[in-house]
Amino acid sequence: MAAAIEKEYGIQPKLIKGGGGIFDIIADGKMIFSKHEVGRFPEEAEILEALRGL
């Protein structure tokens, strides 16, 4: 997913290691995906689309 974000937007995403199964994606201070909220990992396309909306 990081490679797709870099290719699409020319930015290098930063991974912040967490624990307990947390997988959140935050861009410009806004949460665009939370595994805890939806109960699954995101699809690459949905993250790229959410980033387009920022």
N, CA, C and O atoms as a Tripos MOL2 file, in Angstrom:
@<TRIPOS>MOLECULE
protein
  216   215    54     0     0
PROTEIN
NO_CHARGES

@<TRIPOS>ATOM
      1 N           0.8160   -1.1760    0.0000 N.3       1 MET1
      2 CA          0.0000    0.0000    0.0000 C.3       1 MET1
      3 C           0.8740    1.2590    0.0000 C.2       1 MET1
      4 O           0.5570    2.2360   -0.6790 O.2       1 MET1
      5 N           1.9680    1.2340    0.7600 N.am      2 ALA2
      6 CA          2.8580    2.3900    0.7960 C.3       2 ALA2
      7 C           3.4080    2.6940   -0.5960 C.2       2 ALA2
      8 O           3.5300    3.8570   -0.9810 O.2       2 ALA2
      9 N           3.7390    1.6490   -1.3450 N.am      3 ALA3
     10 CA          4.2670    1.8400   -2.7010 C.3       3 ALA3
     11 C           3.2210    2.4730   -3.6160 C.2       3 ALA3
     12 O           3.5530    3.3200   -4.4460 O.2       3 ALA3
     13 N           1.9670    2.0720   -3.4700 N.am      4 ALA4
     14 CA          0.8900    2.6420   -4.2910 C.3       4 ALA4
     15 C           0.6680    4.1190   -3.9610 C.2       4 ALA4
     16 O           0.4320    4.9280   -4.8590 O.2       4 ALA4
     17 N           0.7450    4.4670   -2.6860 N.am      5 ILE5
     18 CA          0.5860    5.8670   -2.2810 C.3       5 ILE5
     19 C           1.7380    6.6980   -2.8300 C.2       5 ILE5
     20 O           1.5340    7.8010   -3.3350 O.2       5 ILE5
     21 N           2.9460    6.1600   -2.7250 N.am      6 GLU6
     22 CA          4.1020    6.8880   -3.2490 C.3       6 GLU6
     23 C           4.0080    7.0640   -4.7590 C.2       6 GLU6
     24 O           4.3030    8.1420   -5.2760 O.2       6 GLU6
     25 N           3.6040    6.0310   -5.4620 N.am      7 LYS7
     26 CA          3.4810    6.1120   -6.9220 C.3       7 LYS7
     27 C           2.3940    7.1040   -7.3270 C.2       7 LYS7
     28 O           2.6000    7.9050   -8.2390 O.2       7 LYS7
     29 N           1.2590    7.0610   -6.6730 N.am      8 GLU8
     30 CA          0.1100    7.9080   -7.0310 C.3       8 GLU8
     31 C           0.3220    9.3750   -6.6670 C.2       8 GLU8
     32 O          -0.0550   10.2660   -7.4280 O.2       8 GLU8
     33 N           0.9270    9.6270   -5.5050 N.am      9 TYR9
     34 CA          1.0040   10.9930   -4.9900 C.3       9 TYR9
     35 C           2.4150   11.5450   -4.8470 C.2       9 TYR9
     36 O           2.5890   12.7260   -4.5450 O.2       9 TYR9
     37 N           3.4270   10.7020   -5.0610 N.am     10 GLY10
     38 CA          4.8020   11.1540   -4.9750 C.3      10 GLY10
     39 C           5.2500   11.4980   -3.5590 C.2      10 GLY10
     40 O           6.1660   12.2980   -3.3710 O.2      10 GLY10
     41 N           4.6110   10.9000   -2.5770 N.am     11 ILE11
     42 CA          5.0020   11.1150   -1.1850 C.3      11 ILE11
     43 C           5.3530    9.7780   -0.5460 C.2      11 ILE11
     44 O           4.8320    8.7340   -0.9380 O.2      11 ILE11
     45 N           6.2300    9.8210    0.4270 N.am     12 GLN12
     46 CA          6.6240    8.6080    1.1420 C.3      12 GLN12
     47 C           5.8180    8.5270    2.4330 C.2      12 GLN12
     48 O           6.0280    9.3360    3.3360 O.2      12 GLN12
     49 N           4.8990    7.5660    2.5380 N.am     13 PRO13
     50 CA          4.1370    7.4050    3.7740 C.3      13 PRO13
     51 C           5.0580    7.0170    4.9340 C.2      13 PRO13
     52 O           6.1000    6.3940    4.7270 O.2      13 PRO13
     53 N           4.6700    7.3880    6.1400 N.am     14 LYS14
     54 CA          5.4470    7.0600    7.3290 C.3      14 LYS14
     55 C           4.6640    6.0390    8.1520 C.2      14 LYS14
     56 O           3.5010    6.2530    8.4940 O.2      14 LYS14
     57 N           5.3210    4.9380    8.4560 N.am     15 LEU15
     58 CA          4.7280    3.8970    9.2830 C.3      15 LEU15
     59 C           5.0660    4.1760   10.7400 C.2      15 LEU15
     60 O           6.2290    4.3380   11.1090 O.2      15 LEU15
     61 N           4.0290    4.2270   11.5500 N.am     16 ILE16
     62 CA          4.2100    4.3880   12.9890 C.3      16 ILE16
     63 C           3.7590    3.0930   13.6330 C.2      16 ILE16
     64 O           2.5730    2.7640   13.6350 O.2      16 ILE16
     65 N           4.7080    2.3690   14.1740 N.am     17 LYS17
     66 CA          4.4190    1.0550   14.7360 C.3      17 LYS17
     67 C           3.5020    1.1860   15.9490 C.2      17 LYS17
     68 O           3.7100    2.0260   16.8240 O.2      17 LYS17
     69 N           2.4950    0.3380   15.9730 N.am     18 GLY18
     70 CA          1.5620    0.3140   17.0910 C.3      18 GLY18
     71 C           1.4490   -1.1020   17.6240 C.2      18 GLY18
     72 O           2.2930   -1.9540   17.3430 O.2      18 GLY18
     73 N           0.4240   -1.3390   18.3770 N.am     19 GLY19
     74 CA          0.2150   -2.6720   18.9240 C.3      19 GLY19
     75 C          -1.2660   -2.9620   19.0330 C.2      19 GLY19
     76 O          -2.1000   -2.0850   18.8080 O.2      19 GLY19
     77 N          -1.5780   -4.1650   19.3700 N.am     20 GLY20
     78 CA         -2.9670   -4.5400   19.6010 C.3      20 GLY20
     79 C          -3.8360   -4.5900   18.3560 C.2      20 GLY20
     80 O          -5.0590   -4.4790   18.4480 O.2      20 GLY20
     81 N          -3.2180   -4.7570   17.1910 N.am     21 GLY21
     82 CA         -3.9980   -4.8720   15.9630 C.3      21 GLY21
     83 C          -4.4900   -3.5460   15.4030 C.2      21 GLY21
     84 O          -5.3430   -3.5300   14.5160 O.2      21 GLY21
     85 N          -3.9660   -2.4350   15.9070 N.am     22 ILE22
     86 CA         -4.3740   -1.1200   15.4220 C.3      22 ILE22
     87 C          -3.8210   -0.9180   14.0150 C.2      22 ILE22
     88 O          -2.6530   -1.2040   13.7530 O.2      22 ILE22
     89 N          -4.6570   -0.4290   13.1210 N.am     23 PHE23
     90 CA         -4.2260   -0.0700   11.7730 C.3      23 PHE23
     91 C          -5.0570    1.1370   11.3670 C.2      23 PHE23
     92 O          -6.1730    0.9920   10.8680 O.2      23 PHE23
     93 N          -4.5090    2.3260   11.5830 N.am     24 ASP24
     94 CA         -5.1810    3.5700   11.2370 C.3      24 ASP24
     95 C          -4.3920    4.2620   10.1520 C.2      24 ASP24
     96 O          -3.1650    4.1650   10.1050 O.2      24 ASP24
     97 N          -5.0910    4.9580    9.2820 N.am     25 ILE25
     98 CA         -4.4340    5.7710    8.2650 C.3      25 ILE25
     99 C          -4.8990    7.2020    8.4870 C.2      25 ILE25
    100 O          -6.0890    7.5150    8.4490 O.2      25 ILE25
    101 N          -3.9020    8.0620    8.7210 N.am     26 ILE26
    102 CA         -4.1650    9.4680    9.0050 C.3      26 ILE26
    103 C          -3.4190   10.2990    7.9760 C.2      26 ILE26
    104 O          -2.2350   10.0730    7.7270 O.2      26 ILE26
    105 N          -4.1120   11.2630    7.3760 N.am     27 ALA27
    106 CA         -3.4990   12.1590    6.4040 C.3      27 ALA27
    107 C          -3.9460   13.5800    6.7110 C.2      27 ALA27
    108 O          -5.1310   13.8290    6.9320 O.2      27 ALA27
    109 N          -3.0080   14.4990    6.7250 N.am     28 ASP28
    110 CA         -3.2980   15.8970    7.0540 C.3      28 ASP28
    111 C          -4.0720   16.0280    8.3610 C.2      28 ASP28
    112 O          -4.9550   16.8760    8.4880 O.2      28 ASP28
    113 N          -3.7310   15.1760    9.3360 N.am     29 GLY29
    114 CA         -4.3650   15.2340   10.6380 C.3      29 GLY29
    115 C          -5.7670   14.6600   10.7090 C.2      29 GLY29
    116 O          -6.4230   14.7500   11.7460 O.2      29 GLY29
    117 N          -6.2390   14.0590    9.6000 N.am     30 LYS30
    118 CA         -7.5810   13.4810    9.5490 C.3      30 LYS30
    119 C          -7.5030   11.9700    9.4190 C.2      30 LYS30
    120 O          -6.7460   11.4520    8.5980 O.2      30 LYS30
    121 N          -8.2840   11.2610   10.2280 N.am     31 MET31
    122 CA         -8.3450    9.8030   10.1260 C.3      31 MET31
    123 C          -9.1650    9.4600    8.8790 C.2      31 MET31
    124 O         -10.3330    9.8300    8.7670 O.2      31 MET31
    125 N          -8.5280    8.7450    7.9460 N.am     32 ILE32
    126 CA         -9.2670    8.3450    6.7480 C.3      32 ILE32
    127 C          -9.6320    6.8680    6.7530 C.2      32 ILE32
    128 O         -10.4440    6.4130    5.9480 O.2      32 ILE32
    129 N          -9.0110    6.1140    7.6880 N.am     33 PHE33
    130 CA         -9.3730    4.7060    7.8380 C.3      33 PHE33
    131 C          -8.9670    4.2260    9.2150 C.2      33 PHE33
    132 O          -7.8950    4.5690    9.7140 O.2      33 PHE33
    133 N          -9.8350    3.4240    9.8280 N.am     34 SER34
    134 CA         -9.5310    2.8030   11.1150 C.3      34 SER34
    135 C         -10.0080    1.3620   11.0860 C.2      34 SER34
    136 O         -11.2070    1.0940   10.9950 O.2      34 SER34
    137 N          -9.0660    0.4400   11.1630 N.am     35 LYS35
    138 CA         -9.4120   -0.9800   11.2050 C.3      35 LYS35
    139 C         -10.2860   -1.2800   12.4140 C.2      35 LYS35
    140 O         -11.1830   -2.1200   12.3430 O.2      35 LYS35
    141 N         -10.0280   -0.6040   13.5110 N.am     36 HIS36
    142 CA        -10.8130   -0.8100   14.7320 C.3      36 HIS36
    143 C         -12.2940   -0.4700   14.4900 C.2      36 HIS36
    144 O         -13.1820   -1.1660   14.9830 O.2      36 HIS36
    145 N         -12.5510    0.5990   13.7320 N.am     37 GLU37
    146 CA        -13.9330    1.0160   13.4740 C.3      37 GLU37
    147 C         -14.6760    0.0940   12.5140 C.2      37 GLU37
    148 O         -15.8610   -0.1790   12.7090 O.2      37 GLU37
    149 N         -13.9880   -0.3900   11.4780 N.am     38 VAL38
    150 CA        -14.6820   -1.1810   10.4530 C.3      38 VAL38
    151 C         -14.4270   -2.6820   10.5480 C.2      38 VAL38
    152 O         -15.1140   -3.4700    9.8990 O.2      38 VAL38
    153 N         -13.4300   -3.0860   11.3630 N.am     39 GLY39
    154 CA        -13.1920   -4.5070   11.5950 C.3      39 GLY39
    155 C         -12.4640   -5.2460   10.4910 C.2      39 GLY39
    156 O         -12.5450   -6.4720   10.4110 O.2      39 GLY39
    157 N         -11.7510   -4.5190    9.6340 N.am     40 ARG40
    158 CA        -11.0060   -5.1650    8.5440 C.3      40 ARG40
    159 C          -9.8870   -4.2420    8.0820 C.2      40 ARG40
    160 O          -9.8590   -3.0580    8.4180 O.2      40 ARG40
    161 N          -8.9680   -4.8040    7.3080 N.am     41 PHE41
    162 CA         -7.9360   -3.9890    6.6940 C.3      41 PHE41
    163 C          -8.5120   -3.3000    5.4560 C.2      41 PHE41
    164 O          -9.4520   -3.8080    4.8440 O.2      41 PHE41
    165 N          -7.9570   -2.1570    5.0880 N.am     42 PRO42
    166 CA         -8.4830   -1.4320    3.9220 C.3      42 PRO42
    167 C          -8.0240   -2.0500    2.6080 C.2      42 PRO42
    168 O          -6.9950   -2.7210    2.5400 O.2      42 PRO42
    169 N          -8.7980   -1.8100    1.5890 N.am     43 GLU43
    170 CA         -8.3820   -2.1240    0.2270 C.3      43 GLU43
    171 C          -7.5410   -0.9510   -0.2760 C.2      43 GLU43
    172 O          -7.8180    0.2040    0.0500 O.2      43 GLU43
    173 N          -6.5320   -1.2470   -1.0560 N.am     44 GLU44
    174 CA         -5.6500   -0.2070   -1.5790 C.3      44 GLU44
    175 C          -6.4330    0.8890   -2.3010 C.2      44 GLU44
    176 O          -6.1800    2.0760   -2.0970 O.2      44 GLU44
    177 N          -7.3750    0.4910   -3.1390 N.am     45 ALA45
    178 CA         -8.1390    1.4600   -3.9290 C.3      45 ALA45
    179 C          -8.9460    2.4130   -3.0460 C.2      45 ALA45
    180 O          -9.0610    3.5940   -3.3720 O.2      45 ALA45
    181 N          -9.5020    1.9310   -1.9470 N.am     46 GLU46
    182 CA        -10.3030    2.8140   -1.1030 C.3      46 GLU46
    183 C          -9.4340    3.8520   -0.3940 C.2      46 GLU46
    184 O          -9.8860    4.9680   -0.1360 O.2      46 GLU46
    185 N          -8.1870    3.4900   -0.0770 N.am     47 ILE47
    186 CA         -7.2940    4.4570    0.5390 C.3      47 ILE47
    187 C          -6.8590    5.5150   -0.4750 C.2      47 ILE47
    188 O          -6.8330    6.7050   -0.1600 O.2      47 ILE47
    189 N          -6.5210    5.0870   -1.6770 N.am     48 LEU48
    190 CA         -6.1400    6.0490   -2.7140 C.3      48 LEU48
    191 C          -7.2980    7.0060   -3.0050 C.2      48 LEU48
    192 O          -7.0770    8.1990   -3.2120 O.2      48 LEU48
    193 N          -8.5230    6.4950   -3.0220 N.am     49 GLU49
    194 CA         -9.6960    7.3420   -3.2550 C.3      49 GLU49
    195 C          -9.8990    8.3130   -2.1030 C.2      49 GLU49
    196 O         -10.1950    9.4850   -2.3360 O.2      49 GLU49
    197 N          -9.7500    7.8580   -0.8790 N.am     50 ALA50
    198 CA         -9.9070    8.7500    0.2840 C.3      50 ALA50
    199 C          -8.8560    9.8510    0.2700 C.2      50 ALA50
    200 O          -9.1410   10.9900    0.6380 O.2      50 ALA50
    201 N          -7.6410    9.5150   -0.1550 N.am     51 LEU51
    202 CA         -6.5890   10.5360   -0.2350 C.3      51 LEU51
    203 C          -6.8890   11.5750   -1.3220 C.2      51 LEU51
    204 O          -6.5560   12.7510   -1.1760 O.2      51 LEU51
    205 N          -7.5190   11.1300   -2.4070 N.am     52 ARG52
    206 CA         -7.9090   12.0660   -3.4680 C.3      52 ARG52
    207 C          -8.8840   13.1100   -2.9440 C.2      52 ARG52
    208 O          -8.8770   14.2580   -3.3900 O.2      52 ARG52
    209 N          -9.7220   12.7080   -1.9950 N.am     53 GLY53
    210 CA        -10.7460   13.6040   -1.4560 C.3      53 GLY53
    211 C         -10.2190   14.6610   -0.4920 C.2      53 GLY53
    212 O         -10.9780   15.5290   -0.0600 O.2      53 GLY53
    213 N          -8.9420   14.6040   -0.1480 N.am     54 LEU54
    214 CA         -8.4000   15.5810    0.8070 C.3      54 LEU54
    215 C          -8.0160   16.8660    0.1360 C.2      54 LEU54
    216 O          -7.5440   17.7910    0.7970 O.2      54 LEU54
@<TRIPOS>BOND
     1     1     2 1
     2     2     3 1
     3     3     4 2
     4     3     5 am
     5     5     6 1
     6     6     7 1
     7     7     8 2
     8     7     9 am
     9     9    10 1
    10    10    11 1
    11    11    12 2
    12    11    13 am
    13    13    14 1
    14    14    15 1
    15    15    16 2
    16    15    17 am
    17    17    18 1
    18    18    19 1
    19    19    20 2
    20    19    21 am
    21    21    22 1
    22    22    23 1
    23    23    24 2
    24    23    25 am
    25    25    26 1
    26    26    27 1
    27    27    28 2
    28    27    29 am
    29    29    30 1
    30    30    31 1
    31    31    32 2
    32    31    33 am
    33    33    34 1
    34    34    35 1
    35    35    36 2
    36    35    37 am
    37    37    38 1
    38    38    39 1
    39    39    40 2
    40    39    41 am
    41    41    42 1
    42    42    43 1
    43    43    44 2
    44    43    45 am
    45    45    46 1
    46    46    47 1
    47    47    48 2
    48    47    49 am
    49    49    50 1
    50    50    51 1
    51    51    52 2
    52    51    53 am
    53    53    54 1
    54    54    55 1
    55    55    56 2
    56    55    57 am
    57    57    58 1
    58    58    59 1
    59    59    60 2
    60    59    61 am
    61    61    62 1
    62    62    63 1
    63    63    64 2
    64    63    65 am
    65    65    66 1
    66    66    67 1
    67    67    68 2
    68    67    69 am
    69    69    70 1
    70    70    71 1
    71    71    72 2
    72    71    73 am
    73    73    74 1
    74    74    75 1
    75    75    76 2
    76    75    77 am
    77    77    78 1
    78    78    79 1
    79    79    80 2
    80    79    81 am
    81    81    82 1
    82    82    83 1
    83    83    84 2
    84    83    85 am
    85    85    86 1
    86    86    87 1
    87    87    88 2
    88    87    89 am
    89    89    90 1
    90    90    91 1
    91    91    92 2
    92    91    93 am
    93    93    94 1
    94    94    95 1
    95    95    96 2
    96    95    97 am
    97    97    98 1
    98    98    99 1
    99    99   100 2
   100    99   101 am
   101   101   102 1
   102   102   103 1
   103   103   104 2
   104   103   105 am
   105   105   106 1
   106   106   107 1
   107   107   108 2
   108   107   109 am
   109   109   110 1
   110   110   111 1
   111   111   112 2
   112   111   113 am
   113   113   114 1
   114   114   115 1
   115   115   116 2
   116   115   117 am
   117   117   118 1
   118   118   119 1
   119   119   120 2
   120   119   121 am
   121   121   122 1
   122   122   123 1
   123   123   124 2
   124   123   125 am
   125   125   126 1
   126   126   127 1
   127   127   128 2
   128   127   129 am
   129   129   130 1
   130   130   131 1
   131   131   132 2
   132   131   133 am
   133   133   134 1
   134   134   135 1
   135   135   136 2
   136   135   137 am
   137   137   138 1
   138   138   139 1
   139   139   140 2
   140   139   141 am
   141   141   142 1
   142   142   143 1
   143   143   144 2
   144   143   145 am
   145   145   146 1
   146   146   147 1
   147   147   148 2
   148   147   149 am
   149   149   150 1
   150   150   151 1
   151   151   152 2
   152   151   153 am
   153   153   154 1
   154   154   155 1
   155   155   156 2
   156   155   157 am
   157   157   158 1
   158   158   159 1
   159   159   160 2
   160   159   161 am
   161   161   162 1
   162   162   163 1
   163   163   164 2
   164   163   165 am
   165   165   166 1
   166   166   167 1
   167   167   168 2
   168   167   169 am
   169   169   170 1
   170   170   171 1
   171   171   172 2
   172   171   173 am
   173   173   174 1
   174   174   175 1
   175   175   176 2
   176   175   177 am
   177   177   178 1
   178   178   179 1
   179   179   180 2
   180   179   181 am
   181   181   182 1
   182   182   183 1
   183   183   184 2
   184   183   185 am
   185   185   186 1
   186   186   187 1
   187   187   188 2
   188   187   189 am
   189   189   190 1
   190   190   191 1
   191   191   192 2
   192   191   193 am
   193   193   194 1
   194   194   195 1
   195   195   196 2
   196   195   197 am
   197   197   198 1
   198   198   199 1
   199   199   200 2
   200   199   201 am
   201   201   202 1
   202   202   203 1
   203   203   204 2
   204   203   205 am
   205   205   206 1
   206   206   207 1
   207   207   208 2
   208   207   209 am
   209   209   210 1
   210   210   211 1
   211   211   212 2
   212   211   213 am
   213   213   214 1
   214   214   215 1
   215   215   216 2
@<TRIPOS>SUBSTRUCTURE
     1 MET1         2 RESIDUE 1 A MET
     2 ALA2         6 RESIDUE 1 A ALA
     3 ALA3        10 RESIDUE 1 A ALA
     4 ALA4        14 RESIDUE 1 A ALA
     5 ILE5        18 RESIDUE 1 A ILE
     6 GLU6        22 RESIDUE 1 A GLU
     7 LYS7        26 RESIDUE 1 A LYS
     8 GLU8        30 RESIDUE 1 A GLU
     9 TYR9        34 RESIDUE 1 A TYR
    10 GLY10       38 RESIDUE 1 A GLY
    11 ILE11       42 RESIDUE 1 A ILE
    12 GLN12       46 RESIDUE 1 A GLN
    13 PRO13       50 RESIDUE 1 A PRO
    14 LYS14       54 RESIDUE 1 A LYS
    15 LEU15       58 RESIDUE 1 A LEU
    16 ILE16       62 RESIDUE 1 A ILE
    17 LYS17       66 RESIDUE 1 A LYS
    18 GLY18       70 RESIDUE 1 A GLY
    19 GLY19       74 RESIDUE 1 A GLY
    20 GLY20       78 RESIDUE 1 A GLY
    21 GLY21       82 RESIDUE 1 A GLY
    22 ILE22       86 RESIDUE 1 A ILE
    23 PHE23       90 RESIDUE 1 A PHE
    24 ASP24       94 RESIDUE 1 A ASP
    25 ILE25       98 RESIDUE 1 A ILE
    26 ILE26      102 RESIDUE 1 A ILE
    27 ALA27      106 RESIDUE 1 A ALA
    28 ASP28      110 RESIDUE 1 A ASP
    29 GLY29      114 RESIDUE 1 A GLY
    30 LYS30      118 RESIDUE 1 A LYS
    31 MET31      122 RESIDUE 1 A MET
    32 ILE32      126 RESIDUE 1 A ILE
    33 PHE33      130 RESIDUE 1 A PHE
    34 SER34      134 RESIDUE 1 A SER
    35 LYS35      138 RESIDUE 1 A LYS
    36 HIS36      142 RESIDUE 1 A HIS
    37 GLU37      146 RESIDUE 1 A GLU
    38 VAL38      150 RESIDUE 1 A VAL
    39 GLY39      154 RESIDUE 1 A GLY
    40 ARG40      158 RESIDUE 1 A ARG
    41 PHE41      162 RESIDUE 1 A PHE
    42 PRO42      166 RESIDUE 1 A PRO
    43 GLU43      170 RESIDUE 1 A GLU
    44 GLU44      174 RESIDUE 1 A GLU
    45 ALA45      178 RESIDUE 1 A ALA
    46 GLU46      182 RESIDUE 1 A GLU
    47 ILE47      186 RESIDUE 1 A ILE
    48 LEU48      190 RESIDUE 1 A LEU
    49 GLU49      194 RESIDUE 1 A GLU
    50 ALA50      198 RESIDUE 1 A ALA
    51 LEU51      202 RESIDUE 1 A LEU
    52 ARG52      206 RESIDUE 1 A ARG
    53 GLY53      210 RESIDUE 1 A GLY
    54 LEU54      214 RESIDUE 1 A LEU
